[in-house]
Amino acid sequence: MGSSSSKPRKGHEKPHHLPKVGSPENRQWEHETHKKVVFGSSAMALAVGAAMVLAVIGLLVANL
């Protein structure tokens, strides 16, 4: 059994590291992450918005 340093570690082709705290990239990442947490995915937000529009139109037609 060899030691862990006997073999080189395999790196990722595209490593993903978080940006430094306080940088513009970090602020953008935090904003996008917060938006995903609050609204979910953009497809879900679009579906909820469409359902709300259809509900309002349905109420307007029902009251005529």
Buried (B, 14 or more C-beta within 10 A) or exposed (E): EEEEEEEEEEEEEEEEEEEEEEEEEEEEEEEEEEEEEEEEEEEEBEEEEEEEEEEEEEEEEEEE
